[in-house]
Amino acid sequence: MKNSIFLPLFFCFGIISAQQMDGAWKLIQKNGEIVTNREVVKIIQDGYFALGSKLLSTDDFLGAAGGELNLIDETLTEIRDFDTYDAKNIGIEKDYKIFWINTNKIKISDGVSTKIWERVSDKTDILTGNWVITGRVRGGQLDKMIPTSRRTVKILSGNRFQWIAFNSATKEFHGSGGGTYTAHDGNYTENIEFFSRDSSRVGARLKFQFEVKDGNWHHTGKSSKGEPIYEIWSPYNDAYQK
């Protein structure tokens, strides 16, 4: 009797948890060994994911990967758009087995390696989402951009952000950076925790202004180099032209 009651309850728990992957996750264990020398954070939102990794001792960038993902029952399927660890993974559909240890900890295996991820946060705000850049204002003129194979994506969830510039057709990687952020009352602040182009930028705090108009994110301020910027970001699933 106990088993017949327990199994349906466990099954329902698994379904509910599986629908709540959106947020930020940190790699805490790989193949039974605790991860202590590096930080790997994965952000999941709106059927897309991005991860960035750095060496803790020096803040040196280690790599980035991401793309579309889908979860059905206990099978997690990824199709990567970028992967600095192995470009051969780009565009290839790959399945993983997922097991929910609890609502904030998951085990994922591809049959070769097994990783345990712990949820950092699943908080949301007005900018939570997966965005792609669709315009820049220069000299008062709007330069529109149509994101195709060459695109720049910025994913925000669980108080974490990551931007990635890449070309999924040529498998070229142009750069990535990420960390924590806050968005409140039109003020947007980024705290950089990794940056592929210049690790000395780690620790920098950048302040911007933002406004969401007609579903698009208008982002103004100064870049990490101190140059003025005005960018327009659109929801990825609406703007990306496959």
N, C-alpha and C positions, 0 to 999 in steps of 0.2 A: 504494500500500500504506500509506504513512504517513497519508494522509487517511482511509482506511477504518478505521484504528486510532484516530486522534485523535477523530473525531466521536463514536463511542460513548462514549469516555472522558469527553469534554466533557459529553455528555448526562447521563451518570450523575452527574457532579459537580454539574450544575445541579439535579437532583432532590434529592440529599442536602442541598445548601445551602438549597434552598427549604423544607425541612422544619425548618429551624433559624432561623426569624425571631424567635423569642421572645428577648427581651432589651431593652436600651436602645440607641437609635440617635441620632446627632447629624447635623443637616443641615450639610453642608460646602460644597455647591456648588449653585447654581441657575442654569439657562440659561447654563452656562459660566463664571459669575462666582463667585469664592470668597466665602462668607458670612463676614463679619468684624464687622458692626455689631450682630448679634443672635445669641442662642442659641436654637436650636430643638431640643428633645429629644423623641423619640417612644419610647414604651414599648409593647411588643407582648407579649401573654401570653394563652394560652388562647382564641385566636380573637377577641381584642379589642385595641384600641389606644387610646392617648391621647397627645396631644402638647401641649406648652406652650411658649410663646415669650416672651422678654423682650428689651428693649433693653440691650445690655451697658454702655453709658455711664452709664445712670441706674437700671438694674434695673426700669424701668417695664414692666408687663405688656403684651404685644402681642396675645396671643390663645391660644385653645385649640380643639382639635377632636378628635373620636374617635368610636368605635363599633365595630361588628362588621367583621371582615375575613376573607377567604378567599383562598387561593392555589391555583390549578390551573394546572400547567405554567408558562407565562410571563405569566399574567393574574392580577393582584391585584384583587380586588373588595372595595369598601368600601360599607357602609351606615352613614352617620354618625348618631349620636344627638344630638350637639351640635356646633356650629360657630360660633364667634364672628366668623369672617372673613366668612361668607356663610351666613345661616340657611336660604337656599333649598336648600342641599345636604343638609339634614337629611331623612332618610328616603328619599333617592334612591340607587338602586344605581348605582355608578360604577366603571368598569373602568380599570385602569392596566396598562401594559406594564412588566415588571420584568426587569432584566438583572443577573446576578451578576458583578460585576467580579472579586471574590474572595470568600472566606468571610466577610469582615468589611466588605465595601463593596458597595452595590447602587445601581443607577441605576433610577429610576422616572419614567415619563412618561405624561401623559394626552393627548398630542398637541398641547398648548398650551405647557406648561412641562415641563422636565426637571430632576429633582433627584437629587443624589447624597447618599446617607446612609452614614455610617460607624458601625459598631458600637462602642458605648462599653464594654459588658460583657454577658455572658450568664450571669453567676453566679446561682445560685439558693440559697435557704435555706428554712426552714420556713414563711415567710410569702409566698414567691413565689406570685403568683396574681392573679386578678381578683376583687375583693370588692365586696359591696354592703352598706350598713348595714341591719340588720334589728332593732336594738333599742338603747335607751338606758336606763340605770338612774338614776333620780332619786329621792332620798329613800328609798332602799331598795326602790323599786318599779320593776319592769321595764315599760317602755313598748315594746310590740312594734310593728314597722313592716313593712308589706308593700310592697316596692318594685315600683311599676308604672311609669307614664310619668314620674312625679315620683320621682327617686331620687338617691342619692349613691353614687358609685362610687369605689373606691380600687384602683389597679392598681400592683403591685409586681413588678419584674423587673430583673435586671442592676444591683442595688444602687441603683435609682432608684424613686421613688414619685411618684404624682400622684393627687390626689383631685379629683372634679368633681361639683358639684351642678347638676342641670338637669331640665328637663321636655321629653322628646322629642316629646310630643304638641303642646304649645303653642309649642315651640321656644324656650322661655325658658332663659337661662343665669343661674345664681345664684352661681357662684364656682368658683375652682380654685386649687390651689397644689401645689407639688412641689419635688423636689430629690433629695438622696441620703439613704440610710438604712442603719442596721445593726440586725440582730436576732440576739441571742445570749443564751442563758441567762436568758430571761425579760425581758431588757431591750431595749427598742426605742427608737432615737434617730433623729430626723429633723433634717436640716440643710436649712433652707428656702432655695431658690434663686430661686423666683418665687412671687408671691402676688397674685392679681387684685384683692383688696380693699384691700390696704395694702402698697405696695412697701417701706415702711420696715421691714417684718418680714423682708425678705431678709437672710440672714446669721444669723438666730436658730437656736439649737439647742434642740430640745425633747426631753425624756426621758420615757419612759413605761414601764409594765410591760405584759407581754402573756402570754397563755396560750391555747393552742389546745385547746378542749374540744369533743368530739363534732363535729369538723370546723369549728367556728366560732372566730373570732378575738376574744378578749376583750381589750379595749384600755382601760387605765386610766392616769390621770395628770392633767395640767393642760393646758388648751387654750393657744393662742397669746395669749389674753387673761388667762391665769393662773387660769381657772376650772376646778374639778375636773370630770373627765369619766369616764364609764364607758360605753363603746360596745361593741356586739356586731356583728361583721361576718361575713357568710356568703358562701360561694362563689357568684359571680354566676350561673353556669349552673344552680345548684340553687334559688336564692331568687327570681330575677327573674321576675315574673309578667307575661307578654306579654298 
